[in-house]
Amino acid sequence: MTTYPQSTVTLLFFLSLLNVSCSKEEQKQPNPTTFPIRGEVVAIDTAKHRLMISHEAIPNYMDAMTMPFKVKNLGLLMSAQVGDSIQGVLAVSKNETWLKSFTVIGRGEEQRKE
């Protein structure tokens, strides 16, 4: 029977744990489901990276309502103005929802909440 030094056994054990934890992390992060969204920007909260949008019904997801949406891309967030009409893509994962992209299709007045 072959014996291995304790350090080798310990290293192999931790490498196998790392492999399992990485595999589980990949499984936890599936591609988000996306939905088209169309609405009007009613408020901007740059500190929280959020747009308050009065949106139309999102087919197969939610009724029309006014609610905040996270915008991960700060440049995209800063391109919006209160009163803008937008259309874009809403991304939905198991743990979060955010505006992945949008285009301004009509301009409004600028009022930012800092």
N, CA and C atoms as an extended XYZ file, in Angstrom:
342
Properties=species:S:1:pos:R:3:atomname:S:1:resname:S:1:resid:I:1 pbc="F F F"
N         0.838       -1.171        0.000 N   MET     1
C         0.000        0.000        0.000 CA  MET     1
C         0.888        1.240        0.000 C   MET     1
N         0.503        2.234       -0.812 N   THR     2
C         1.280        3.459       -0.914 CA  THR     2
C         0.772        4.450        0.116 C   THR     2
N         1.695        5.108        0.789 N   THR     3
C         1.313        6.144        1.746 CA  THR     3
C         1.761        7.494        1.203 C   THR     3
N         0.969        8.509        1.487 N   TYR     4
C         1.265        9.857        1.024 CA  TYR     4
C         1.487       10.757        2.224 C   TYR     4
N         2.360       11.738        2.074 N   PRO     5
C         2.573       12.675        3.177 CA  PRO     5
C         1.270       13.426        3.496 C   PRO     5
N         1.113       13.798        4.737 N   GLN     6
C        -0.096       14.492        5.198 CA  GLN     6
C        -0.370       15.758        4.393 C   GLN     6
N         0.669       16.496        4.024 N   SER     7
C         0.466       17.740        3.275 CA  SER     7
C        -0.135       17.467        1.894 C   SER     7
N         0.245       16.384        1.260 N   THR     8
C        -0.307       16.032       -0.049 CA  THR     8
C        -1.783       15.681        0.071 C   THR     8
N        -2.135       14.914        1.076 N   VAL     9
C        -3.530       14.533        1.304 CA  VAL     9
C        -4.371       15.776        1.589 C   VAL     9
N        -3.850       16.661        2.415 N   THR    10
C        -4.568       17.888        2.749 CA  THR    10
C        -4.770       18.754        1.503 C   THR    10
N        -3.734       18.900        0.692 N   LEU    11
C        -3.827       19.687       -0.529 CA  LEU    11
C        -4.876       19.110       -1.474 C   LEU    11
N        -4.853       17.805       -1.673 N   LEU    12
C        -5.838       17.166       -2.548 CA  LEU    12
C        -7.260       17.362       -2.027 C   LEU    12
N        -7.427       17.289       -0.721 N   PHE    13
C        -8.741       17.484       -0.115 CA  PHE    13
C        -9.266       18.892       -0.408 C   PHE    13
N        -8.435       19.909       -0.188 N   PHE    14
C        -8.870       21.287       -0.421 CA  PHE    14
C        -9.089       21.582       -1.907 C   PHE    14
N        -8.290       20.992       -2.773 N   LEU    15
C        -8.511       21.174       -4.205 CA  LEU    15
C        -9.836       20.563       -4.642 C   LEU    15
N       -10.186       19.419       -4.080 N   SER    16
C       -11.472       18.806       -4.430 CA  SER    16
C       -12.632       19.654       -3.910 C   SER    16
N       -12.488       20.253       -2.711 N   LEU    17
C       -13.533       21.144       -2.199 CA  LEU    17
C       -13.687       22.377       -3.086 C   LEU    17
N       -12.570       22.920       -3.540 N   LEU    18
C       -12.603       24.086       -4.412 CA  LEU    18
C       -13.324       23.758       -5.712 C   LEU    18
N       -13.049       22.611       -6.270 N   ASN    19
C       -13.693       22.188       -7.508 CA  ASN    19
C       -15.200       22.061       -7.323 C   ASN    19
N       -15.640       21.474       -6.230 N   VAL    20
C       -17.066       21.311       -5.954 CA  VAL    20
C       -17.721       22.670       -5.737 C   VAL    20
N       -17.082       23.554       -4.973 N   SER    21
C       -17.691       24.861       -4.706 CA  SER    21
C       -17.781       25.696       -5.977 C   SER    21
N       -16.801       25.618       -6.856 N   CYS    22
C       -16.872       26.355       -8.121 CA  CYS    22
C       -17.985       25.802       -8.998 C   CYS    22
N       -18.140       24.510       -9.026 N   SER    23
C       -19.204       23.903       -9.822 CA  SER    23
C       -20.563       24.338       -9.319 C   SER    23
N       -20.751       24.384       -8.008 N   LYS    24
C       -22.033       24.805       -7.452 CA  LYS    24
C       -22.294       26.273       -7.748 C   LYS    24
N       -21.271       27.118       -7.715 N   GLU    25
C       -21.450       28.539       -7.995 CA  GLU    25
C       -21.903       28.736       -9.436 C   GLU    25
N       -21.330       27.978      -10.363 N   GLU    26
C       -21.742       28.084      -11.752 CA  GLU    26
C       -23.205       27.691      -11.906 C   GLU    26
N       -23.654       26.690      -11.170 N   GLN    27
C       -25.037       26.250      -11.244 CA  GLN    27
C       -25.978       27.299      -10.657 C   GLN    27
N       -25.538       28.070       -9.679 N   LYS    28
C       -26.378       29.077       -9.035 CA  LYS    28
C       -26.591       30.298       -9.922 C   LYS    28
N       -25.759       30.494      -10.936 N   GLN    29
C       -25.814       31.691      -11.758 CA  GLN    29
C       -26.239       31.377      -13.193 C   GLN    29
N       -27.467       30.876      -13.390 N   PRO    30
C       -27.906       30.627      -14.763 CA  PRO    30
C       -28.131       31.951      -15.489 C   PRO    30
N       -28.227       31.879      -16.793 N   ASN    31
C       -28.508       33.094      -17.556 CA  ASN    31
C       -29.847       33.664      -17.118 C   ASN    31
N       -29.930       34.976      -16.983 N   PRO    32
C       -31.204       35.573      -16.565 CA  PRO    32
C       -32.247       35.460      -17.679 C   PRO    32
N       -33.499       35.441      -17.268 N   THR    33
C       -34.603       35.519      -18.219 CA  THR    33
C       -34.775       36.992      -18.562 C   THR    33
N       -35.038       37.297      -19.813 N   THR    34
C       -35.192       38.697      -20.203 CA  THR    34
C       -36.600       38.954      -20.742 C   THR    34
N       -37.051       40.180      -20.525 N   PHE    35
C       -38.372       40.615      -20.959 CA  PHE    35
C       -38.260       42.011      -21.555 C   PHE    35
N       -39.048       42.305      -22.587 N   PRO    36
C       -39.072       43.678      -23.096 CA  PRO    36
C       -39.826       44.568      -22.113 C   PRO    36
N       -39.350       45.794      -21.947 N   ILE    37
C       -40.013       46.740      -21.045 CA  ILE    37
C       -40.136       48.082      -21.754 C   ILE    37
N       -41.243       48.754      -21.480 N   ARG    38
C       -41.497       50.070      -22.075 CA  ARG    38
C       -42.191       50.912      -21.018 C   ARG    38
N       -41.725       52.156      -20.838 N   GLY    39
C       -42.354       52.998      -19.836 CA  GLY    39
C       -41.771       54.391      -19.800 C   GLY    39
N       -42.106       55.112      -18.716 N   GLU    40
C       -41.642       56.482      -18.531 CA  GLU    40
C       -40.868       56.593      -17.229 C   GLU    40
N       -39.718       57.256      -17.276 N   VAL    41
C       -38.904       57.491      -16.084 CA  VAL    41
C       -39.595       58.563      -15.247 C   VAL    41
N       -39.928       58.230      -13.989 N   VAL    42
C       -40.597       59.210      -13.124 CA  VAL    42
C       -39.674       59.731      -12.024 C   VAL    42
N       -38.563       59.038      -11.755 N   ALA    43
C       -37.575       59.502      -10.772 CA  ALA    43
C       -36.261       58.777      -11.021 C   ALA    43
N       -35.181       59.426      -10.615 N   ILE    44
C       -33.843       58.851      -10.752 CA  ILE    44
C       -33.148       58.950       -9.406 C   ILE    44
N       -32.632       57.829       -8.925 N   ASP    45
C       -31.879       57.802       -7.668 CA  ASP    45
C       -30.474       57.301       -7.996 C   ASP    45
N       -29.568       58.250       -8.283 N   THR    46
C       -28.217       57.867       -8.687 CA  THR    46
C       -27.455       57.183       -7.565 C   THR    46
N       -27.722       57.551       -6.316 N   ALA    47
C       -27.013       56.939       -5.184 CA  ALA    47
C       -27.304       55.443       -5.084 C   ALA    47
N       -28.525       55.055       -5.415 N   LYS    48
C       -28.911       53.640       -5.330 CA  LYS    48
C       -28.913       52.950       -6.693 C   LYS    48
N       -28.474       53.662       -7.724 N   HIS    49
C       -28.450       53.123       -9.094 CA  HIS    49
C       -29.825       52.612       -9.514 C   HIS    49
N       -30.853       53.419       -9.300 N   ARG    50
C       -32.223       52.994       -9.610 CA  ARG    50
C       -32.973       54.045      -10.423 C   ARG    50
N       -33.815       53.530      -11.313 N   LEU    51
C       -34.771       54.361      -12.027 CA  LEU    51
C       -36.160       53.953      -11.566 C   LEU    51
N       -36.989       54.921      -11.237 N   MET    52
C       -38.396       54.660      -10.951 CA  MET    52
C       -39.106       54.786      -12.293 C   MET    52
N       -39.758       53.708      -12.700 N   ILE    53
C       -40.377       53.678      -14.022 CA  ILE    53
C       -41.853       53.328      -13.911 C   ILE    53
N       -42.674       54.111      -14.583 N   SER    54
C       -44.087       53.789      -14.759 CA  SER    54
C       -44.139       52.992      -16.062 C   SER    54
N       -44.249       51.663      -15.936 N   HIS    55
C       -44.121       50.818      -17.123 CA  HIS    55
C       -45.438       50.174      -17.533 C   HIS    55
N       -45.484       49.832      -18.804 N   GLU    56
C       -46.612       49.087      -19.348 CA  GLU    56
C       -46.543       47.660      -18.809 C   GLU    56
N       -47.600       46.892      -19.046 N   ALA    57
C       -47.577       45.479      -18.664 CA  ALA    57
C       -46.395       44.800      -19.357 C   ALA    57
N       -45.732       43.922      -18.622 N   ILE    58
C       -44.622       43.147      -19.169 CA  ILE    58
C       -45.180       41.750      -19.432 C   ILE    58
N       -45.406       41.411      -20.710 N   PRO    59
C       -46.043       40.138      -21.032 CA  PRO    59
C       -45.353       38.943      -20.364 C   PRO    59
N       -46.154       38.089      -19.791 N   ASN    60
C       -45.697       36.869      -19.116 CA  ASN    60
C       -44.862       37.131      -17.867 C   ASN    60
N       -44.934       38.383      -17.330 N   TYR    61
C       -44.157       38.652      -16.119 CA  TYR    61
C       -44.925       39.483      -15.089 C   TYR    61
N       -45.384       40.706      -15.432 N   MET    62
C       -46.106       41.515      -14.447 CA  MET    62
C       -47.022       42.528      -15.119 C   MET    62
N       -47.999       42.971      -14.337 N   ASP    63
C       -48.932       43.998      -14.802 CA  ASP    63
C       -48.240       45.357      -14.854 C   ASP    63
N       -48.903       46.303      -15.497 N   ALA    64
C       -48.401       47.676      -15.547 CA  ALA    64
C       -48.395       48.258      -14.137 C   ALA    64
N       -47.348       48.976      -13.793 N   MET    65
C       -47.231       49.618      -12.481 CA  MET    65
C       -46.054       50.572      -12.486 C   MET    65
N       -45.874       51.282      -11.389 N   THR    66
C       -44.714       52.150      -11.203 CA  THR    66
C       -43.863       51.542      -10.112 C   THR    66
N       -42.584       51.321      -10.417 N   MET    67
C       -41.687       50.702       -9.445 CA  MET    67
C       -40.235       51.020       -9.787 C   MET    67
N       -39.328       50.844       -8.799 N   PRO    68
C       -37.908       51.103       -9.056 CA  PRO    68
C       -37.239       49.898       -9.717 C   PRO    68
N       -36.293       50.178      -10.584 N   PHE    69
C       -35.499       49.139      -11.229 CA  PHE    69
C       -34.022       49.478      -11.076 C   PHE    69
N       -33.231       48.497      -10.686 N   LYS    70
C       -31.781       48.660      -10.587 CA  LYS    70
C       -31.202       48.779      -11.993 C   LYS    70
N       -30.196       49.653      -12.141 N   VAL    71
C       -29.446       49.790      -13.386 CA  VAL    71
C       -27.982       49.608      -13.011 C   VAL    71
N       -27.385       48.498      -13.427 N   LYS    72
C       -26.002       48.197      -13.033 CA  LYS    72
C       -24.983       49.083      -13.743 C   LYS    72
N       -25.286       49.492      -14.956 N   ASN    73
C       -24.375       50.297      -15.756 CA  ASN    73
C       -24.606       51.776      -15.440 C   ASN    73
N       -23.659       52.408      -14.751 N   LEU    74
C       -23.814       53.804      -14.333 CA  LEU    74
C       -23.962       54.745      -15.529 C   LEU    74
N       -23.238       54.483      -16.596 N   GLY    75
C       -23.359       55.315      -17.795 CA  GLY    75
C       -24.764       55.267      -18.371 C   GLY    75
N       -25.344       54.080      -18.367 N   LEU    76
C       -26.716       53.917      -18.839 CA  LEU    76
C       -27.681       54.664      -17.929 C   LEU    76
N       -27.492       54.527      -16.625 N   LEU    77
C       -28.335       55.228      -15.652 CA  LEU    77
C       -28.284       56.738      -15.887 C   LEU    77
N       -27.090       57.268      -16.091 N   MET    78
C       -26.912       58.712      -16.245 CA  MET    78
C       -27.464       59.234      -17.576 C   MET    78
N       -27.754       58.334      -18.507 N   SER    79
C       -28.300       58.782      -19.794 CA  SER    79
C       -29.793       59.076      -19.715 C   SER    79
N       -30.440       58.688      -18.623 N   ALA    80
C       -31.885       58.880      -18.479 CA  ALA    80
C       -32.203       60.216      -17.822 C   ALA    80
N       -33.360       60.754      -18.158 N   GLN    81
C       -33.877       61.973      -17.549 CA  GLN    81
C       -35.319       61.726      -17.136 C   GLN    81
N       -35.751       62.403      -16.085 N   VAL    82
C       -37.146       62.305      -15.660 CA  VAL    82
C       -38.034       62.731      -16.828 C   VAL    82
N       -39.050       61.950      -17.078 N   GLY    83
C       -39.971       62.224      -18.173 CA  GLY    83
C       -39.633       61.489      -19.456 C   GLY    83
N       -38.427       60.892      -19.543 N   ASP    84
C       -38.048       60.139      -20.737 CA  ASP    84
C       -38.950       58.927      -20.923 C   ASP    84
N       -39.316       58.677      -22.165 N   SER    85
C       -39.965       57.420      -22.525 CA  SER    85
C       -38.853       56.474      -22.947 C   SER    85
N       -38.882       55.261      -22.414 N   ILE    86
C       -37.823       54.306      -22.724 CA  ILE    86
C       -38.426       52.973      -23.158 C   ILE    86
N       -37.611       52.218      -23.877 N   GLN    87
C       -37.912       50.815      -24.121 CA  GLN    87
C       -36.599       50.080      -23.944 C   GLN    87
N       -36.671       48.886      -23.376 N   GLY    88
C       -35.433       48.190      -23.106 CA  GLY    88
C       -35.639       46.739      -22.748 C   GLY    88
N       -34.637       46.206      -22.054 N   VAL    89
C       -34.618       44.797      -21.679 CA  VAL    89
C       -34.493       44.693      -20.169 C   VAL    89
N       -35.455       44.004      -19.563 N   LEU    90
C       -35.445       43.724      -18.131 CA  LEU    90
C       -34.880       42.327      -17.939 C   LEU    90
N       -33.845       42.196      -17.111 N   ALA    91
C       -33.243       40.895      -16.815 CA  ALA    91
C       -33.717       40.436      -15.444 C   ALA    91
N       -34.082       39.163      -15.359 N   VAL    92
C       -34.595       38.600      -14.113 CA  VAL    92
C       -33.859       37.301      -13.826 C   VAL    92
N       -33.178       37.256      -12.675 N   SER    93
C       -32.527       36.024      -12.229 CA  SER    93
C       -33.209       35.578      -10.944 C   SER    93
N       -32.725       34.522      -10.391 N   LYS    94
C       -33.313       34.001       -9.151 CA  LYS    94
C       -33.208       35.015       -8.018 C   LYS    94
N       -32.113       35.786       -7.985 N   ASN    95
C       -31.838       36.677       -6.856 CA  ASN    95
C       -32.026       38.162       -7.124 C   ASN    95
N       -32.158       38.568       -8.384 N   GLU    96
C       -32.259       39.999       -8.650 CA  GLU    96
C       -32.942       40.284       -9.980 C   GLU    96
N       -33.372       41.527      -10.100 N   THR    97
C       -33.994       42.040      -11.322 CA  THR    97
C       -33.324       43.374      -11.633 C   THR    97
N       -33.001       43.623      -12.909 N   TRP    98
C       -32.358       44.876      -13.264 CA  TRP    98
C       -32.637       45.215      -14.724 C   TRP    98
N       -32.508       46.494      -15.046 N   LEU    99
C       -32.599       46.932      -16.433 CA  LEU    99
C       -31.254       46.652      -17.083 C   LEU    99
N       -31.234       45.711      -17.992 N   LYS   100
C       -29.999       45.320      -18.664 CA  LYS   100
C       -29.601       46.370      -19.703 C   LYS   100
N       -30.604       46.892      -20.397 N   SER   101
C       -30.355       47.935      -21.392 CA  SER   101
C       -31.658       48.679      -21.649 C   SER   101
N       -31.526       49.888      -22.169 N   PHE   102
C       -32.706       50.622      -22.617 CA  PHE   102
C       -32.290       51.705      -23.594 C   PHE   102
N       -33.266       52.140      -24.363 N   THR   103
C       -33.085       53.223      -25.318 CA  THR   103
C       -34.123       54.288      -25.013 C   THR   103
N       -33.701       55.531      -25.025 N   VAL   104
C       -34.634       56.639      -24.841 CA  VAL   104
C       -35.343       56.846      -26.173 C   VAL   104
N       -36.684       56.742      -26.154 N   ILE   105
C       -37.456       56.923      -27.385 CA  ILE   105
C       -38.219       58.245      -27.388 C   ILE   105
N       -38.140       58.979      -26.273 N   GLY   106
C       -38.742       60.307      -26.164 CA  GLY   106
C       -38.135       61.012      -24.964 C   GLY   106
N       -37.708       62.261      -25.135 N   ARG   107
C       -37.020       62.988      -24.061 CA  ARG   107
C       -37.973       63.735      -23.146 C   ARG   107
N       -37.602       63.777      -21.848 N   GLY   108
C       -38.346       64.531      -20.840 CA  GLY   108
C       -37.438       65.553      -20.188 C   GLY   108
N       -37.873       66.106      -19.056 N   GLU   109
C       -37.073       67.092      -18.332 CA  GLU   109
C       -36.120       66.384      -17.373 C   GLU   109
N       -35.024       67.024      -17.023 N   GLU   110
C       -34.021       66.411      -16.150 CA  GLU   110
C       -34.201       66.871      -14.713 C   GLU   110
N       -34.379       65.901      -13.809 N   GLN   111
C       -34.430       66.162      -12.364 CA  GLN   111
C       -33.830       64.945      -11.685 C   GLN   111
N       -32.669       65.067      -11.129 N   ARG   112
C       -31.997       63.928      -10.507 CA  ARG   112
C       -32.037       64.028       -8.998 C   ARG   112
N       -32.269       62.880       -8.349 N   LYS   113
C       -32.193       62.796       -6.887 CA  LYS   113
C       -30.789       62.315       -6.556 C   LYS   113
N       -30.033       63.094       -5.845 N   GLU   114
C       -28.644       62.732       -5.505 CA  GLU   114
C       -28.573       62.013       -4.186 C   GLU   114
